[in-house]
Amino acid sequence: MLSTGVSAALGLGFWLVAARYYTEEAVGQGSAAIAAQRMLASITATTLSGAVVRYVPRAGRATGPLVARLYLLSTVVVAAASGIFLLTLDLWGPSYAPLGTLSAGIFFTLSTVGWALLTLQDGVLTGLRKAFWVPVGNAVFSVGKLALLVVLAAALPVLGVFVSWAAAIALSTVPLAWLVFRRLIPAQARADRDREPPTYREIGRFVAGDAFGAVFSLLMISLLPVMVAVRFDAAHNAFFYTAYTVGGTMEFMAINMASSLTAHASHSPESLAEGVRGALRRMVLLLVPVVLVLVLFAPLILTPFGQGYTDNGSLVLRLLAAGALPRVAVELYIGVLRVQGRTGMLAAVQGAMCVLVLGSAAVLLGPLGIAGAGAAVLGGMTVMALVCVPGLRAVLKGTASAAPPEPPTAEPTALAPAPAPAEDDGYGTQWARQSAYLRATAAQDTVTPAFGIPVYVPRPRAPEPAPAPVRHAPPPVRDRAAGVLWSLLAAAAAVFWLPLTGAAPLGTAPLAGSELLAALPAPTLAAGLLLVALQGAAVAPRAFRGGYAAAVLLATFLALHTAPPLLGLLPPPAVGPGAGLLGAGPAAWLAPIAAQAACLGLVAVLLRVCGAGGRITVGVVWVLVWAGWAGQQSFAAAPLPLVLGLSGVTMAAYAIRGLRA
């Protein structure tokens, strides 16, 4: 989920920079090439991801060979598909004309193979239960493509959007591949060395059914922007793809949650119902506030891209965001079907979803324009959610099994060797254990002595003492209010900053406090009042939440110090000792803000060292946040001495406490 948020935030920045540094036609052609790349890469990334998240958690000592074979298969298939696409490039419309040269075609093929491996790699990390590295890899990719986008703006004014996107893939894929094969896979192989891996026949049966359904999901996700690119000009394709990138983040949140559910329940099948319940709860708390913000403030979100994006993409963004809510039920049911191994039903659900969305888009793109694609997604997902809800209810009620029993295999394979005899089975010597094991495998269920094979006589064992009754601790009480508070904080942050991005600058003349409040948009003022209320809820006497209170403090500090610059009012520059080293640029007015943040952190540490409780510490720091913002003119007169002096006092208090202890 963190990976989805990181990709969404930095992806929005990528298209914002692209809209500023490139023409609308260049953005349209670059987005068309990226859409084709993702469509071709998804041939394996989508069809094999289900098998990855289902079988990698169970592969044990065979994890390395399994992942290597999947990577090799993906490379061969995607390279062949890219070659076919390039040979038929004239059939795909003028948006793909820049890919017609030999060098561009080779680069396109390599980048498509890399994108497929990057997507499969996320599934491997999820299956290895090391999903921490997924947002790390995606953050490296997102930052790299953003930097390359600016660097290539002058050198490649037409292909710079696509080249920056494609070249950044290697920055994430190569280091994480080394980590997966050299560190994570050997660690799992050692930890699960006694676990029987699945056979290739079992994996093949699952892939055959799952891939058939995944092809439909691939067509729905990847072919929709291609349909728009073929039917409309490059400028309208840029308008649609920008809204599709922002709104499509919501659907990837649902897809990633379903992948996590599949990996978790495949490793522990008995936890399927609880996993579905937790996934639904988390998706509601995370997705509903975000969807509301996108629906209400779609024009403000697209305003930084330009007036054309706002006028043509706002309705598309609203429809795509609203369609993410019913998609939660659809994707979670798909995850349940993967855990249960019901590939036939899985293919039926994904096929119906593809037909509904793409068929509706083909009809609605004419009368509604590019908004027809968004209407098709919303309508198709709503219908499919109504179909999938009964299946989810059956799982939650426990009437559906987690997974079917695995069929016995008649002969061992290279992936799943024959089981070895147990280490401590009471047979005595190793030779006797092996002999009894041979008799068991030959189905000789007799006590008659055989030549050269000793008779197995069980040793009488003393009765084991009855175990002492175990007193189970009561289950922890879940703080249901915490999710609501975090959702309110996210909504307050979004409502506070989004109106400021489109507000007109007020000039450079200093304003009084009342004048500044009057200049703020009404949603921003309402969000500021909500932050004050949330701070009170965080330090309530009966339910103090330290981490949440710290998050509200940080949001309040950032809100106070970013609102004036967004309105064109720069904070006072640093003066006094050490200010000459900063010069007269942005560092001069950023330094007092950074120094004030450091002072607030030192005050919090000092209060804790002196024995103050968490509630008192948060309250004092909250008052100082507002006081520091109100008196920033005085603070900027000598920020460095204040930071150094407070640091010395804090270290002295810590030393005295240590000596007393």
C-alpha positions as CSV (number, residue, x, y, z in Angstrom):
1,M,0.0,0.0,0.0
2,L,2.9,2.3,0.7
3,S,4.3,1.5,-2.7
4,T,1.1,2.5,-4.3
5,G,1.1,5.9,-2.5
6,V,4.8,6.5,-3.3
7,S,4.2,5.7,-7.0
8,A,1.1,7.9,-7.1
9,A,2.7,10.9,-5.5
10,L,5.9,10.8,-7.6
11,G,4.0,9.7,-10.7
12,L,1.8,12.8,-10.4
13,G,5.0,14.9,-10.2
14,F,6.3,13.2,-13.3
15,W,3.3,14.1,-15.5
16,L,3.2,17.6,-14.0
17,V,6.8,18.2,-15.0
18,A,6.2,16.6,-18.4
19,A,3.3,19.0,-19.0
20,R,5.5,21.9,-18.1
21,Y,8.7,21.0,-20.1
22,Y,7.1,19.2,-23.1
23,T,4.4,20.1,-25.6
24,E,0.9,18.4,-25.4
25,E,1.7,16.4,-28.5
26,A,5.0,15.1,-27.0
27,V,3.2,14.2,-23.8
28,G,0.6,12.4,-25.9
29,Q,3.1,10.4,-27.9
30,G,5.2,9.6,-24.8
31,S,2.1,8.4,-22.9
32,A,1.0,6.3,-25.9
33,A,4.4,4.6,-26.0
34,I,4.3,4.0,-22.2
35,A,0.8,2.6,-22.5
36,A,1.9,0.2,-25.3
37,Q,4.9,-0.8,-23.2
38,R,2.8,-1.6,-20.2
39,M,0.3,-3.5,-22.3
40,L,3.0,-5.8,-23.8
41,A,4.9,-6.3,-20.5
42,S,1.6,-7.3,-18.9
43,I,1.4,-10.3,-21.1
44,T,3.6,-12.0,-18.6
45,A,3.5,-9.6,-15.7
46,T,-0.2,-10.1,-15.3
47,T,-0.5,-13.7,-16.3
48,L,2.3,-14.9,-14.1
49,S,1.8,-12.6,-11.1
50,G,-1.0,-14.8,-9.7
51,A,1.3,-17.9,-9.8
52,V,4.1,-15.9,-8.2
53,V,2.2,-14.6,-5.2
54,R,0.5,-18.1,-4.7
55,Y,3.5,-20.4,-5.1
56,V,6.6,-18.4,-4.0
57,P,5.5,-18.5,-0.3
58,R,5.2,-22.3,-0.6
59,A,8.3,-23.0,-2.8
60,G,10.8,-23.6,0.1
61,R,14.1,-24.8,-1.2
62,A,12.9,-24.7,-4.8
63,T,12.2,-20.9,-4.7
64,G,15.4,-19.9,-6.7
65,P,14.8,-22.2,-9.7
66,L,11.1,-21.4,-9.8
67,V,11.7,-17.6,-9.9
68,A,14.6,-17.9,-12.4
69,R,12.4,-20.0,-14.8
70,L,9.5,-17.4,-14.5
71,Y,11.9,-14.6,-15.3
72,L,13.3,-16.4,-18.4
73,L,9.8,-17.2,-19.6
74,S,8.8,-13.6,-19.2
75,T,11.8,-12.3,-21.1
76,V,11.2,-14.6,-24.1
77,V,7.5,-14.0,-24.4
78,V,7.7,-10.2,-23.9
79,A,10.5,-9.8,-26.4
80,A,8.6,-11.7,-29.0
81,A,5.4,-9.7,-28.4
82,S,7.4,-6.4,-28.7
83,G,8.8,-7.5,-32.1
84,I,5.3,-8.2,-33.4
85,F,4.1,-4.8,-32.2
86,L,6.9,-3.0,-33.9
87,L,6.4,-4.9,-37.2
88,T,2.8,-3.8,-37.2
89,L,3.4,-0.2,-36.0
90,D,1.6,1.4,-38.9
91,L,-1.7,-0.1,-37.7
92,W,-1.6,1.5,-34.3
93,G,-2.1,5.2,-35.3
94,P,0.2,8.3,-35.6
95,S,0.9,8.5,-31.9
96,Y,3.4,5.7,-32.2
97,A,5.3,7.1,-35.2
98,P,8.4,8.0,-33.1
99,L,9.0,4.3,-32.4
100,G,9.6,3.5,-36.1
101,T,13.4,3.8,-36.2
102,L,15.6,0.8,-35.5
103,S,17.3,2.3,-32.4
104,A,13.9,3.3,-30.9
105,G,12.6,-0.1,-31.5
106,I,15.5,-1.9,-29.8
107,F,15.2,0.5,-26.8
108,F,11.5,-0.1,-26.7
109,T,11.9,-3.8,-26.6
110,L,14.5,-3.8,-23.8
111,S,12.5,-1.4,-21.7
112,T,9.3,-3.5,-22.1
113,V,11.2,-6.6,-21.0
114,G,12.6,-4.6,-18.0
115,W,9.1,-3.4,-17.1
116,A,7.7,-7.0,-17.1
117,L,10.6,-8.1,-14.8
118,L,10.0,-5.1,-12.5
119,T,6.4,-6.0,-12.1
120,L,7.1,-9.7,-11.5
121,Q,9.8,-8.6,-9.0
122,D,7.1,-6.9,-6.9
123,G,5.1,-10.1,-6.8
124,V,8.2,-12.1,-5.8
125,L,9.0,-9.7,-3.0
126,T,5.4,-9.9,-1.8
127,G,5.5,-13.7,-2.0
128,L,8.7,-13.8,0.0
129,R,7.0,-11.7,2.6
130,K,9.6,-9.0,2.1
131,A,7.2,-6.3,0.8
132,F,9.2,-3.6,2.5
133,W,11.5,-3.5,-0.6
134,V,8.6,-2.9,-3.0
135,P,8.1,0.8,-2.1
136,V,11.9,1.2,-2.0
137,G,12.3,-0.1,-5.5
138,N,9.4,1.9,-6.8
139,A,10.6,5.1,-5.1
140,V,14.0,4.7,-6.8
141,F,12.3,4.2,-10.2
142,S,10.0,7.2,-9.7
143,V,12.7,9.6,-8.6
144,G,15.0,8.4,-11.4
145,K,12.5,8.9,-14.1
146,L,11.6,12.4,-12.7
147,A,15.2,13.5,-12.8
148,L,15.8,12.1,-16.3
149,L,12.7,13.8,-17.5
150,V,14.2,17.2,-16.8
151,V,17.6,16.3,-18.1
152,L,16.3,15.0,-21.4
153,A,13.9,17.8,-22.1
154,A,16.3,19.7,-24.4
155,A,18.0,16.7,-25.9
156,L,14.9,14.7,-26.7
157,P,11.9,17.0,-27.0
158,V,9.7,14.3,-28.6
159,L,10.9,11.0,-27.0
160,G,12.1,12.4,-23.8
161,V,9.0,11.4,-21.9
162,F,9.2,7.8,-22.9
163,V,13.0,7.5,-22.7
164,S,13.2,8.9,-19.1
165,W,10.5,6.5,-18.0
166,A,12.1,3.5,-19.7
167,A,15.7,4.2,-18.7
168,A,14.8,4.5,-15.0
169,I,13.5,0.9,-15.0
170,A,17.1,-0.4,-14.7
171,L,17.8,1.7,-11.6
172,S,15.3,-0.4,-9.7
173,T,15.3,-3.8,-11.4
174,V,19.0,-4.5,-11.3
175,P,19.7,-3.8,-7.6
176,L,16.6,-5.6,-6.4
177,A,17.3,-8.6,-8.6
178,W,20.6,-9.0,-6.9
179,L,18.9,-8.7,-3.5
180,V,16.3,-11.2,-4.4
181,F,18.6,-13.9,-5.7
182,R,21.6,-13.4,-3.4
183,R,19.9,-12.6,-0.1
184,L,16.1,-13.1,0.2
185,I,15.6,-16.4,-1.8
186,P,18.5,-18.2,0.0
187,A,17.1,-17.0,3.4
188,Q,13.6,-18.5,2.6
189,A,15.2,-21.7,1.3
190,R,17.0,-22.2,4.6
191,A,13.9,-21.3,6.7
192,D,11.5,-23.6,4.7
193,R,13.9,-26.4,3.8
194,D,11.6,-29.0,5.3
195,R,8.6,-27.7,3.4
196,E,7.5,-29.7,0.3
197,P,7.6,-27.4,-2.7
198,P,4.8,-27.7,-5.3
199,T,5.4,-29.7,-8.4
200,Y,5.7,-28.2,-11.9
201,R,2.6,-30.1,-12.9
202,E,0.6,-28.4,-10.1
203,I,2.0,-24.9,-11.0
204,G,1.3,-25.6,-14.7
205,R,-2.3,-26.5,-14.1
206,F,-2.8,-23.3,-12.0
207,V,-1.0,-21.0,-14.6
208,A,-3.0,-22.5,-17.4
209,G,-6.3,-21.5,-15.8
210,D,-5.1,-18.2,-14.1
211,A,-3.3,-17.0,-17.2
212,F,-6.4,-17.4,-19.3
213,G,-8.3,-15.1,-17.0
214,A,-5.4,-12.7,-16.5
215,V,-5.3,-12.0,-20.2
216,F,-8.7,-10.5,-19.9
217,S,-7.6,-8.3,-17.0
218,L,-4.5,-7.3,-19.1
219,L,-6.7,-6.3,-22.0
220,M,-9.0,-4.2,-19.7
221,I,-6.1,-2.3,-18.0
222,S,-3.8,-1.8,-20.9
223,L,-6.0,-1.7,-23.9
224,L,-8.3,1.1,-22.6
225,P,-5.7,3.9,-22.9
226,V,-4.6,2.4,-26.3
227,M,-8.2,2.6,-27.5
228,V,-8.2,6.3,-26.6
229,A,-4.8,6.9,-28.2
230,V,-6.0,5.3,-31.5
231,R,-9.4,7.1,-31.5
232,F,-8.3,10.7,-30.5
233,D,-5.5,13.0,-31.3
234,A,-2.3,13.3,-29.2
235,A,-3.5,16.3,-27.2
236,H,-6.7,14.5,-26.0
237,N,-4.7,11.4,-25.3
238,A,-2.5,13.5,-23.0
239,F,-5.6,14.8,-21.2
240,F,-6.9,11.3,-20.8
241,Y,-3.7,9.6,-19.8
242,T,-2.9,12.1,-17.1
243,A,-6.3,11.6,-15.5
244,Y,-6.0,7.8,-16.0
245,T,-2.6,7.8,-14.2
246,V,-4.0,9.7,-11.2
247,G,-7.3,7.8,-11.0
248,G,-5.7,4.5,-11.9
249,T,-3.7,4.6,-8.7
250,M,-6.9,3.7,-6.8
251,E,-7.3,0.5,-8.8
252,F,-3.7,-0.5,-8.2
253,M,-4.4,-0.1,-4.4
254,A,-7.1,-2.7,-4.7
255,I,-4.9,-5.0,-6.9
256,N,-2.0,-4.8,-4.5
257,M,-4.2,-5.5,-1.5
258,A,-5.5,-8.6,-3.3
259,S,-2.0,-9.7,-4.0
260,S,-1.0,-9.4,-0.4
261,L,-4.1,-11.4,0.6
262,T,-3.2,-14.1,-1.8
263,A,0.4,-14.4,-0.5
264,H,-0.7,-14.3,3.1
265,A,-3.5,-16.9,2.7
266,S,-1.4,-19.2,0.5
267,H,1.2,-19.4,3.3
268,S,-1.5,-19.8,6.0
269,P,-4.7,-21.0,4.3
270,E,-6.7,-21.1,7.6
271,S,-6.5,-17.3,7.8
272,L,-8.4,-16.6,4.6
273,A,-11.6,-15.3,6.2
274,E,-9.7,-13.1,8.6
275,G,-7.5,-11.8,5.8
276,V,-10.5,-10.9,3.7
277,R,-12.1,-9.1,6.7
278,G,-8.9,-7.1,7.4
279,A,-8.4,-6.3,3.7
280,L,-12.0,-4.9,3.4
281,R,-11.6,-2.8,6.6
282,R,-8.3,-1.3,5.5
283,M,-9.5,-0.6,2.0
284,V,-12.5,1.2,3.3
285,L,-10.5,3.4,5.7
286,L,-7.8,4.2,3.1
287,L,-9.8,4.4,-0.2
288,V,-13.0,6.2,0.7
289,P,-11.3,9.5,1.9
290,V,-9.0,9.5,-1.1
291,V,-11.8,8.9,-3.6
292,L,-13.9,11.7,-2.0
293,V,-11.0,14.1,-2.4
294,L,-10.5,13.1,-6.0
295,V,-14.2,13.4,-6.8
296,L,-14.6,16.8,-5.1
297,F,-11.3,18.4,-6.1
298,A,-10.6,16.9,-9.5
299,P,-10.3,20.3,-11.2
300,L,-7.9,21.6,-8.5
301,I,-5.8,18.5,-8.8
302,L,-5.4,18.9,-12.6
303,T,-5.0,22.7,-12.4
304,P,-1.1,22.6,-12.2
305,F,-1.0,20.7,-15.6
306,G,-2.8,23.5,-17.4
307,Q,-6.2,24.7,-18.4
308,G,-6.6,22.1,-21.1
309,Y,-6.1,19.2,-18.7
310,T,-8.6,20.8,-16.2
311,D,-11.3,21.3,-18.8
312,N,-11.0,17.8,-20.5
313,G,-9.7,15.6,-17.7
314,S,-11.7,16.5,-14.6
315,L,-14.8,14.3,-15.5
316,V,-12.6,11.4,-16.5
317,L,-10.7,11.6,-13.1
318,R,-14.0,11.7,-11.2
319,L,-15.4,8.7,-13.0
320,L,-12.2,6.6,-12.6
321,A,-11.9,7.5,-8.9
322,A,-15.5,6.5,-8.2
323,G,-15.0,3.2,-10.1
324,A,-12.3,2.2,-7.7
325,L,-14.8,1.6,-4.9
326,P,-16.7,-1.3,-6.5
327,R,-13.4,-2.6,-7.8
328,V,-12.3,-3.4,-4.2
329,A,-14.9,-6.1,-4.0
330,V,-13.9,-7.5,-7.4
331,E,-10.2,-7.7,-6.8
332,L,-10.5,-9.2,-3.3
333,Y,-12.8,-11.9,-4.7
334,I,-10.2,-12.6,-7.4
335,G,-7.6,-13.0,-4.7
336,V,-9.9,-15.4,-2.8
337,L,-10.3,-17.5,-6.0
338,R,-6.6,-17.7,-6.5
339,V,-6.1,-19.0,-2.9
340,Q,-8.9,-21.5,-3.5
341,G,-7.4,-22.6,-6.8
342,R,-10.7,-22.1,-8.6
343,T,-9.2,-21.0,-11.9
344,G,-12.3,-21.6,-13.9
345,M,-14.4,-19.1,-11.9
346,L,-11.4,-16.8,-11.9
347,A,-11.3,-16.7,-15.7
348,A,-15.0,-16.2,-15.9
349,V,-14.9,-13.2,-13.5
350,Q,-12.0,-11.5,-15.3
351,G,-13.5,-12.2,-18.7
352,A,-16.8,-10.7,-17.8
353,M,-15.1,-7.7,-16.4
354,C,-13.1,-7.2,-19.5
355,V,-16.0,-7.5,-21.8
356,L,-18.2,-5.1,-19.8
357,V,-15.5,-2.4,-19.6
358,L,-14.1,-2.5,-23.1
359,G,-17.5,-3.1,-24.7
360,S,-19.0,-0.1,-22.8
361,A,-15.9,2.0,-23.8
362,A,-16.3,1.2,-27.5
363,V,-19.9,2.4,-27.3
364,L,-19.4,5.5,-25.0
365,L,-16.2,6.9,-26.5
366,G,-18.2,8.3,-29.4
367,P,-21.0,10.3,-27.6
368,L,-19.1,11.1,-24.4
369,G,-15.5,11.6,-25.8
370,I,-12.7,10.6,-23.5
371,A,-15.0,10.7,-20.5
372,G,-16.7,7.6,-22.0
373,A,-13.8,5.5,-20.9
374,G,-14.3,6.6,-17.3
375,A,-18.0,5.9,-17.5
376,A,-17.3,2.4,-18.8
377,V,-15.0,1.7,-15.9
378,L,-17.5,2.9,-13.3
379,G,-20.4,1.0,-14.9
380,G,-18.6,-2.2,-15.5
381,M,-17.0,-2.4,-12.1
382,T,-20.4,-1.7,-10.4
383,V,-22.0,-4.6,-12.2
384,M,-19.1,-7.0,-11.4
385,A,-19.1,-6.0,-7.7
386,L,-22.7,-7.0,-7.4
387,V,-21.8,-10.4,-8.9
388,C,-18.8,-10.9,-6.5
389,V,-20.3,-9.8,-3.2
390,P,-22.1,-13.2,-2.6
391,G,-18.8,-15.0,-2.9
392,L,-17.1,-12.7,-0.5
393,R,-19.9,-13.2,2.0
394,A,-19.6,-16.9,1.8
395,V,-15.9,-16.7,2.7
396,L,-16.5,-14.3,5.6
397,K,-19.2,-16.6,7.0
398,G,-16.9,-19.6,6.7
399,T,-19.0,-21.6,4.2
400,A,-16.2,-21.6,1.6
401,S,-13.0,-23.5,2.1
402,A,-9.7,-21.8,2.0
403,A,-8.0,-24.1,-0.4
404,P,-8.8,-27.5,-1.9
405,P,-6.6,-30.5,-0.7
406,E,-3.6,-31.0,-2.9
407,P,-3.8,-34.2,-5.1
408,P,-1.3,-36.8,-4.2
409,T,1.5,-37.1,-6.7
410,A,2.4,-40.5,-8.0
411,E,6.0,-39.8,-8.7
412,P,8.5,-37.3,-7.5
413,T,9.7,-34.5,-9.8
414,A,12.8,-32.3,-9.8
415,L,10.9,-29.5,-8.1
416,A,9.4,-31.8,-5.4
417,P,11.7,-34.7,-4.5
418,A,10.5,-37.7,-2.5
419,P,10.2,-37.0,1.3
420,A,13.0,-38.2,3.4
421,P,12.5,-40.3,6.6
422,A,11.9,-38.5,9.8
423,E,14.9,-37.7,12.0
424,D,13.4,-39.1,15.2
425,D,10.9,-41.8,14.6
426,G,11.9,-44.4,17.2
427,Y,13.5,-46.8,14.7
428,G,16.9,-46.9,16.4
429,T,19.9,-46.8,14.0
430,Q,20.0,-45.0,10.7
431,W,20.2,-48.3,8.8
432,A,17.1,-49.5,10.5
433,R,15.3,-46.3,9.8
434,Q,16.2,-46.5,6.1
435,S,15.0,-50.1,6.0
436,A,11.7,-49.3,7.6
437,Y,11.3,-46.3,5.3
438,L,11.8,-48.6,2.3
439,R,9.2,-51.0,3.6
440,A,6.7,-48.1,4.1
441,T,7.3,-46.9,0.5
442,A,6.7,-50.4,-0.9
443,A,3.4,-50.6,1.0
444,Q,4.6,-53.7,2.9
445,D,2.3,-53.3,5.9
446,T,3.4,-56.5,7.7
447,V,5.4,-57.6,10.7
448,T,6.8,-60.8,9.0
449,P,10.6,-60.7,8.9
450,A,12.0,-60.2,5.4
451,F,15.5,-61.2,4.5
452,G,17.9,-58.4,5.3
453,I,15.2,-56.2,6.6
454,P,14.7,-56.0,10.4
455,V,11.3,-56.1,11.9
456,Y,10.0,-52.8,13.2
457,V,8.7,-53.2,16.8
458,P,7.5,-50.0,18.4
459,R,9.1,-49.2,21.7
460,P,6.8,-48.8,24.6
461,R,6.7,-45.2,25.6
462,A,5.9,-43.9,29.0
463,P,2.7,-41.9,29.2
464,E,3.3,-38.2,28.9
465,P,2.1,-36.0,31.7
466,A,-1.0,-34.0,31.0
467,P,0.0,-30.5,30.0
468,A,-0.8,-27.8,32.4
469,P,-3.8,-25.7,31.5
470,V,-2.8,-22.7,29.5
471,R,-4.4,-19.4,30.3
472,H,-4.9,-17.4,27.2
473,A,-4.6,-13.7,27.4
474,P,-7.6,-11.9,26.3
475,P,-7.4,-10.7,22.7
476,P,-6.3,-7.1,22.4
477,V,-9.1,-4.6,22.0
478,R,-8.9,-3.0,18.6
479,D,-9.0,0.8,18.5
480,R,-11.5,1.4,15.8
481,A,-11.3,5.1,16.2
482,A,-7.7,5.1,15.2
483,G,-8.5,4.3,11.6
484,V,-11.1,7.1,11.4
485,L,-8.7,9.6,12.9
486,W,-6.0,8.7,10.4
487,S,-8.5,9.0,7.6
488,L,-9.6,12.4,8.8
489,L,-6.0,13.6,9.0
490,A,-5.3,12.5,5.4
491,A,-8.5,14.3,4.3
492,A,-7.6,17.4,6.2
493,A,-4.1,17.5,4.7
494,A,-5.5,17.1,1.1
495,V,-8.3,19.7,1.6
496,F,-5.8,22.2,3.1
497,W,-3.2,22.1,0.3
498,L,-5.1,21.4,-2.8
499,P,-7.0,24.7,-2.9
500,L,-3.7,26.6,-2.3
501,T,-2.2,25.2,-5.5
502,G,-4.6,27.1,-7.6
503,A,-4.9,30.2,-5.5
504,A,-3.7,33.5,-7.0
505,P,-0.6,35.1,-5.5
506,L,-1.1,38.0,-3.1
507,G,2.1,39.9,-3.8
508,T,5.1,40.6,-1.7
509,A,3.6,43.1,0.8
510,P,3.4,41.8,4.4
511,L,-0.1,41.0,5.6
512,A,-1.5,41.1,9.1
513,G,-2.9,37.9,10.6
514,S,-6.5,38.7,9.9
515,E,-5.7,39.7,6.3
516,L,-3.9,36.4,5.7
517,L,-6.9,34.5,7.1
518,A,-9.2,36.4,4.8
519,A,-7.0,35.6,1.8
520,L,-7.1,31.8,2.5
521,P,-9.6,29.7,0.6
522,A,-12.6,28.5,2.6
523,P,-11.7,24.8,2.4
524,T,-8.2,25.6,3.6
525,L,-9.6,27.4,6.7
526,A,-11.9,24.5,7.4
527,A,-9.1,22.0,7.2
528,G,-7.0,24.1,9.6
529,L,-9.8,24.0,12.1
530,L,-10.0,20.3,11.6
531,L,-6.3,19.9,12.4
532,V,-6.9,21.8,15.7
533,A,-9.7,19.4,16.5
534,L,-7.7,16.3,15.6
535,Q,-4.9,17.5,17.9
536,G,-7.3,17.7,20.8
537,A,-8.6,14.1,19.9
538,A,-5.0,12.9,19.9
539,V,-4.3,14.0,23.5
540,A,-7.7,13.1,24.9
541,P,-7.4,12.0,28.6
542,R,-8.8,8.5,28.0
543,A,-7.0,7.7,24.7
544,F,-3.6,9.3,24.2
545,R,-2.1,8.4,20.8
546,G,1.5,9.4,20.7
547,G,2.3,8.5,17.1
548,Y,-0.9,10.1,15.8
549,A,-0.3,13.3,17.9
550,A,3.2,13.6,16.4
551,A,1.7,13.2,12.9
552,V,-0.8,16.0,13.6
553,L,2.0,18.2,14.9
554,L,4.0,17.6,11.7
555,A,1.0,18.4,9.5
556,T,0.2,21.6,11.5
557,F,3.8,22.8,11.3
558,L,3.9,22.2,7.5
559,A,0.5,23.8,7.0
560,L,1.5,27.0,8.8
561,H,4.8,27.4,7.0
562,T,3.8,26.4,3.5
563,A,0.5,28.3,3.2
564,P,2.1,31.8,2.9
565,P,4.7,30.8,0.2
566,L,1.9,29.1,-1.8
567,L,0.1,32.5,-1.8
568,G,3.3,34.3,-2.8
569,L,4.4,35.5,0.6
570,L,7.9,34.5,1.4
571,P,9.0,34.1,5.1
572,P,11.5,36.5,6.6
573,P,15.1,35.6,5.7
574,A,17.7,34.6,8.3
575,V,19.9,37.3,9.8
576,G,22.4,37.4,12.6
577,P,25.4,35.2,13.3
578,G,26.0,32.6,10.6
579,A,23.4,34.0,8.2
580,G,26.1,35.3,5.8
581,L,26.9,31.7,4.8
582,L,23.4,31.2,3.4
583,G,23.5,34.0,0.8
584,A,20.4,35.6,-0.5
585,G,18.7,32.7,-2.2
586,P,16.1,30.2,-1.1
587,A,18.4,28.9,1.7
588,A,18.1,32.3,3.5
589,W,14.4,31.9,4.1
590,L,14.4,28.1,4.4
591,A,17.0,28.1,7.2
592,P,14.8,29.7,9.9
593,I,12.0,27.2,9.2
594,A,14.5,24.3,9.4
595,A,16.0,25.7,12.6
596,Q,12.5,26.1,14.1
597,A,11.7,22.5,13.4
598,A,15.0,21.4,15.0
599,C,14.2,23.5,18.1
600,L,10.8,21.9,18.4
601,G,12.4,18.5,18.3
602,L,15.0,19.5,20.9
603,V,12.2,20.8,23.2
604,A,10.4,17.5,23.0
605,V,13.5,15.6,23.9
606,L,14.3,18.0,26.7
607,L,10.8,17.6,28.2
608,R,11.0,13.8,28.1
609,V,14.5,13.9,29.7
610,C,13.1,16.0,32.5
611,G,10.3,13.4,33.1
612,A,7.4,15.0,31.4
613,G,4.7,12.7,30.1
614,G,3.7,12.2,26.4
615,R,0.5,14.3,26.7
616,I,2.3,17.2,28.3
617,T,5.1,17.1,25.8
618,V,2.8,17.1,22.8
619,G,0.8,20.0,24.3
620,V,3.8,22.2,24.9
621,V,5.2,21.5,21.5
622,W,1.9,22.2,19.9
623,V,1.7,25.6,21.6
624,L,5.3,26.4,20.5
625,V,4.4,25.5,16.9
626,W,1.9,28.2,16.8
627,A,4.0,30.7,18.8
628,G,7.0,30.1,16.5
629,W,4.9,30.7,13.4
630,A,3.5,33.9,14.9
631,G,6.9,35.2,16.0
632,Q,9.0,34.0,13.0
633,Q,10.2,37.5,12.3
634,S,11.9,37.5,15.7
635,F,13.1,33.9,15.4
636,A,14.7,34.7,12.0
637,A,16.9,37.3,13.7
638,A,19.1,34.7,15.3
639,P,18.2,31.1,14.4
640,L,21.6,29.6,14.7
641,P,22.4,30.7,18.3
642,L,18.9,29.5,19.4
643,V,19.5,26.0,18.0
644,L,23.0,25.8,19.4
645,G,21.9,27.0,22.8
646,L,19.0,24.7,23.1
647,S,21.1,21.8,21.9
648,G,23.6,22.5,24.7
649,V,20.8,22.6,27.3
650,T,19.4,19.3,26.1
651,M,22.7,17.5,26.2
652,A,23.5,18.9,29.7
653,A,20.1,17.7,31.0
654,Y,20.7,14.3,29.4
655,A,24.2,14.1,31.0
656,I,22.8,15.1,34.4
657,R,20.1,12.4,34.2
658,G,22.7,9.8,33.3
659,L,25.0,10.8,36.3
660,R,22.0,10.6,38.7
661,A,21.1,7.2,37.4
